Amino acid sequence: MITTNNPIITVPPRYLVTEQQDAALWIVDQEPWRRCWFCDSRLGLPSDDYCGSCGARFTPRRYRAEFHKTLDAGLLLELTKNSAIKLENLRLPVAYETLAVADGTVVLGRPVDGQTLMPLAVHDSLLLAHALFSGAMQLYQAGYTLGKLNPLDVVLHNDATVSLRIAPYLTQTTDSEAQVVTQIGTIINAFVDVPRITRRFDIADADVNPLLGIIADIRAGLLVTFLQCIARVESALVPYETRRFLHLHGAATTDVGLKRQSNEDSVLVSTMQWLRDGVNYSVGLYVVADGMGGHAAGEVASAMTVNAINEHIFAGNLTQLMQPAFGNDVSAVVQCIDDAVQFANQRIIHEARQLGNNMGTTLTMALVLGDTAYIANIGDSRTYLWRDDQLRRITNDHSLVMKLVELEHIIEADIYTHPQRNGVLRSMGVANAAEIDIYIERLRPNDMLLLCSDGLWEMVRDLDIAMIFRRGGTVDEMAMALQATANSAGGDDNISVVLVRCES
């Protein structure tokens, strides 16, 4: 349905305008074979169901787009923007395709990986606010403003940067700094949860988001500059980024399921603890690997991955791991994880060549140093965080169906029944250099990390996982309950679960 007071925009027959609100549009490409959404190939034919270059399925896909009469706003401005715009934490949209239409131009925005989540957890909402205020300040200093922005076009990434799907009112500005600050405050407000209680005094555990006070002060005219807002946000972030010492309690289970003849999954739970300066400092390594390649190949690849990562991280870095300061050195820890994963990847490639097969494996792992979890992911095994009675998926599946979700062609519920749901876009043992996603989470008392293969999450939906956690019990009891529930739902695949509880 087109909802607008403006004249209806007529685009070439290849496209369909499904929604229009002022300068912002949703457009569906009805001839996706002309340009592959995944690899950008232009070699498709009308009779093709799949891309001949990368194998992606050709299905109509939906794009965020803008309509402009002139070249002085939004994505059209992006094409010819002032070179003075230098942004660090804010990524402006990038034009994907330009369509000449009556009275102007329609520009399709290049799809942005990631989804918009509202509301955000307190820490995440503060990181988003910091990125938006910092980016808006840099734009303002170059003479530009974002103007009105739909919060649904804002995506927060795990590296604390923000991407915009479109920015139709990006333009040169004559507004005052206070006016632009107010615009950004309005955008941020959409990501703030409504407080439930206010009686707790430890802000890092409280339900009250400190952004509420910052937004109120903007509205009252007490915060009128970007530097004032950034300082307040950075001050509010301090309690959430203060290190804590946690006890880690891990449990694991892996089961063949009801349909497979062999179990190709491998799991690892390894926790160490030192007494330092009167407090316990814990280090944990937790891994789930889901092997691929069939019997006598998949289980070899997954076991080799688990053993190689365990060997490389602990044997090669034990002295560093014992030092709490190491957990704060993000680049060093990320390098440690990358080295271990690449070491395991090369072992799989070498073994596959020796055996003459195409073995591989997915990987999800968490290296927990004190209260910081470094989570690495390749493929469609997952890591979740259970906090404050809510389950949140940390990792992003490297699968064809999840890519379709990101492009908003299907909704996430569709991935459980989609005919291409088993298509994995990344795995260990395929390329000489494994491509890894790494996420960083600051943990709190009572948090739980759940690492699992797709044999669990495809059988047990997130709401049912949350229900099991709400019933409580030990980590061993909850891990076994997840496994049993997956088998009760059909047990179509191997089921692997690693569960880690954090306690003060």
N, C-alpha and C positions, 0 to 999 in steps of 0.2 A: 504494500500500500504506500502511495506517495502522500506524505503529509507536509504540505507547504502552502504558503500564500503566494509563492513565486510562480511564474510560468513553468510548465512542465518541461524539463530538459529532454531533448530528443538526441539520443546517442546512436552510433552505427548499429545495425541489426545484430552484430555479434554480441552486443552487450544489452543488459536489461537493468534499468534503474529500479530498484526495489524500495528505496526510501530516500527522501530528500527533505532536509530541514535547513533552510537558508543555504549556506555554501557547502554544507556537509552532505554526502550521499553514500549510499551503499549500492554497489554495482556488481552484477553477476556476469562473468565471462562465460557465455554459452557455447563457445567454440575453443575449449582449452587446448585442443590439439595444436593450435597455432603457436602456443608458447607454453612449454612445460613449466608448471608451477614449482617444480623441485630443482631442475637443473638448467632451466632457461633455454632448452633446445627449441629451435624453430623448424625442425625437420619432420614434424608430425603430419599425418594425412587424416582427412575426415573419417576414414574407415578404421583408424587406430583406436584401440581401447587403452593401450599402454604406451608410454614413451619408449621409443627405440633406443634412446641413449642411456636412460637410467632405470627404466622399468616402472616408473610411477604411473598410477592409473589416471587416465584423463577423465575427470569429472568436472562439471560446472563449478566454478569457485567464486567466492565472494570477496570483494575488495572494498576497503574504505577509500573514498575519493572526495575530491573537492571540485567545485565549479567556480570559475573566476572570469570576470569580464576583462580584466586588465592583468598586467604582469607584476603588480605591486603587492601581492599578498600570498600567503600560504605556500603550497608546493611550487607554484610558479615562481615565487620569490626565491625559493630554495634553489631553483635552477640557475638563477642569476644573482644570488645573494652577495652582499657586501663581504669582501674577504676579511673584514675586520672581525667577523663573528667567529670567535674561538670558544668552543664549549668543551668542558671536561666531563661533567657528570650527566649532561642532558643531551640526548641524541635526537636531532630534528628528523622529521620524516623525509624519506627519499622517494622521488618520483619513480614509478614503475612503468607507466605508459601514459602518453598524452593524446587526448582525443579532441580534434577540432569540432566544435558544435556551434549552433546558431548563437550569435551574440557573445561568444567567449570560448573558453577552453575547459575541459574536464581532465583532471590529472588523477590517476590511480596511484595510491600510495603503495610502496613495496611492503609486502607482508612483514610483520614484526614477530619474531619468536617470543613466546610467552603469552600469558593471559592476564587480564585485568582482574584483580581480586579486591573486593570491597565488602566489609572493612578489612583493613590490614591489622596484623598484630602490632602492638605498641612500638616495638623496636623497628619493625619494617616501616611503619608509618612515619617515624622520625627520620629514617634514612631517605624515604621518598621526599619528605619535606625539605631535607637538606639539599638533595639533588635539584629540586625544583627552584628553591630560593637561589641557590648558587648559579644555576643555568639562567634563570631570569635576570639575575644581576649582570651576568656577562652579556646577555643580549641587550639589556638596557644601556650598558656602558658603550655598546656599539651603535645605539640609536634605534633599537628594535624592541618590540613587545610581542608576547604570544597572544594577547587579547583573550577573547572568550575561548575556553577550551573545554571539551566534553571529557569528564573524568574517565569515561569508558575507552577513551583513546590513549590513556596513560598506562604504561607497563613498567613495573619495577623489576629489575633483574637482580640476580643473586650477588653481583659485584657492586650493588648499591647505586648503579646507574639507572637512569630512566629513559625510556624510548617513547616517542609519540607516533601514533599511527597516522594522524593528520594534524595539522595546525592551521586551519583555514583562515584564521585572523592574524597570523604572523605578519607583522607590517612595521614600517617605520613609525615611530611614536612621538607624540608631543605631550603625552600624559606625564604627570608628576611621578616621582618615585613612589610616593605614598599610594597613588592610585594603582600602580602596577603591583605593589605589595599586597593590596587588598584583593586584586584579581587572583593572585597565586594563593592567598589564604582561602578564598572561596573554593578553589580546586582541591586543596588539601583537605578541606572539611569533609568532603565526600568519602574519604578513606578512614575517618576516625570512628571507632566504635562507640556506641552509647554506653556510658558507665553504668555498671550494675551496683557496686557498693563503693563507699568512700571511707570506711573505717580503718583500713589497713594503712600502715605508715611507711612500710618499705616499698618505695615507688617501683622498684624493679619487679615486685610481685603483685603490685596493685592493679586493679582493673581500670583505674582512672588514667586516661591518656593525657600526658602533660601538654600535648598539642592543643587540647581544648582551651587551656589558659593562654597559649600563644595566639590562637585564633581570636579569642575574646579581646585580647589586648590590641590586636590589629584593628578589630572593629571599633574599639573605643578610641582609636587614634593614639595609643601609647607606643605602638611600634610602627614606625613610618619609613624605615630604611631597611635595605636588604641585610646590611651588616648587623643591625640589631636583631633581626629575625634569625639569621644564621647563628649568632652567638647564643641566643636562647635555645635553639634546637641542639646545638653542640653541648650546652650545659645539661639539657634534658637527657642526652644520650649517655652521659657519664655513668649513671647507675646501671644501665643495661650492658655496659662494656667493662664493668669492674670485675676482675677475676674472682672466682670462688673455687673452693676445694670441694670436690664431690666424690662420694663412693659410687662405684659402678658395679652393678650386679647384672651379669649376662646369662642368657640361656639360649639354647639352639635345639632345633629338631629338623630332620629331613626325612621324607617319606616318599616311596615310589608312586603313591597314588593308586587309583583303581583301574587305570586304562593302559599304563605303560608296563613293559616287561622288565625294564631296568631303571635305576635311578642315576641320572646324569648330573645331578646337582652336587655341590660341595659347599660346606659351611665352615666357618672358623669363629670361635669366641676365645679371645686371649686378653686377660686383664692382669695388670701388674700394679702394685701399690708400694709406695715408699713413705716412710715417716720422715718429714722434713720440717724442721723448725716447729715441732709440736703439732703439726697437722698432717693428714694423710694426703699424698699426691698420687692420683690414679692415672694410669695410661691404659687405654684399651684399643684393641684392633679387632674389628668385626667385619666379616666378609660373607657374602652369598654369591656364588657363581653358578649359573645355569648353563650346562654344557650343550653343545650342538654338534651334530655330525653322526648321530646314531650310536648304537652299542659299540663299546670298545674304542670310541673316539670322543664323544661328548664328555663322558665321565673322566677320561684322561685329561682333557683340556681344562675342565673345571678344577680337578684336584691339583693339577700342575699350577694353575693360577693361584689358588689358595696357598699352596706350599711356597711358591716363589715369592709372593708378596710378604708372607710372614717371615720368611728367611731374610729377605732384603731389608725390610723395615727394622726388624729387631736386631739382626746380626750386624747390620751395617751402621745403625744409628742409635744403639742403646745408650751410649754416653750422653748424646744430645737429648734423647727422650726423657732422661732422668732430670733434666733441668727445666723447671717451670717456665723460665724465660723463653725457651725454645718454642713453646706453644703460641707465643705472641709474634713470632717471626713468620709472618704469613708466607713470604716468598720462599723461605727455607723449608717450611713444612710442605708447601705445594710441590717444591722441587723433589723432596724426599718421596712423596706419593707418586709423582710422575715417573721418577727413576724406577721405583718398585714395579709399577704397572708396565712400563716398557720392558723391564727385565723379564717379567712374566710373559709378555706378548712375544718376545723373541724366543723364549723356550717353547711356546706352543708352535710357532712357525717352524722351528728346527725339528721338533718331534713330528709334525705333520709331514714334512718332507721325507723324514726317515721312514715313516709308515705308509706314505703315499695316500693320505686321505685329506679331507678338508675340515678337520676338527676346529672348533671355535667355542667361545663361551661368552655369555654376558657377565657383567660384574657390577655389583654395588657394594661399597665398603665404607666404613667409618673409622677414622683414626681419631680417638678422643684423647685430648691432652688437657688434663685438669677439667675445665668447664667449657672447652671449645672442641666442637666436633668438625673435623674436615671430612667431607663426604665426597667420594668419587663414584662416577657412574658411567657405564658403557652398556647400551642395550636397553632391555625392558624389564630387568629386575629393578626393584624400587626400594627407596628408604623413606619412611614416614617419621613425623614427630608427633607425639601425643603430649599435649600441654593444656592445662586448664580445661579439661573435659572435652577437648576438641582434637580431631585428627587432621593433620596437614601433610600432604605429600611434598617432600622436599625435592626429589629428583624429577627430571623430565625424561619420559620414555623416548628412546631413539627408535621410533617405529613409524611406519607409514601412516597408521591411523592417528597417532598423536600429532603428526605433522598436519593432517587434515583438520584436527581439532584446533590447532594453532592458527590455521588459515580460516577458521570459522566456517568450514564447509560442512562439518558434522559437529554434534555436541558430544561431550565426553562420555555420556551414557551409551553412545553408539559404538564405542570401541569394543564392547563385550560381544557384539554380534556381527560386526563388519566382516565381510568375506576376506579382507586383507589384514585381519587383526594379528596374524602371526608374522607379518613382514617386519624384520628387524633391520634398521638402517646402519647400525654400528655394532661391532662385536670384537672381542679379542681374537687374535690369530688370523685376521684377514689382511691387514696392511702392515707394512714394516714399522710404521709409527701409529700406535693406538691413539685415537682421538678421545680425550677424556673431558667430562664435565666435572668441575669441582665446586662444591658448595660449602659455605662456612656458617655454622650455627653456634651461637652462644647458649649453652645449656643452663638450666635452672634445677633446683631441687624438685623432685616429683615428675620431671620430664621422663619420657620413654622414647627410645629410638626403636623402630621396627624396620628390619631389613628383610626382604622376602623376594622369592622368585615369582614369575607370573603364574605359576601353579597355585599360589595362594590368592593373589589379588584378582585373578580372573574368576575364581570360584567364590570368593568372599568379598562382597562389596564393602566400600569404606564405612558405610553406616553400620554394617554388621561387625566389622573389626572394632569400631568404637563401642558397640554394645558389649562385646567381650571384655574390653578394657574397663568399662564402667562396672562390670560385675566384680572386677578386682581379683586378688589372689597373688601368688608368687609369680615371678617371671616364668618359671618352668611350667606352672599350671596354665598360665595364659598362652604360652607358646603351644602347648599340647592342645588347648582348646581351639586355637586357630587352625592347627593341622586337622583336627577331627571335624571341624566345621567345613573345611575345604573338601574333605572326603565325603561328608554327608551331602554336599552340593553336587557331587558327581566325580570328583577326583580325576579330572581329565588329564592332568599332567603331574610331574613330580612336584612335591610341595616342600619348600624350605623356608624356615623362619628363624631369624635371630632377633632376640628381644633384649634390650638393655635399659635398665632402670637407673636413674640418677637419684642419689639420696645425699642429704647434707651431713 
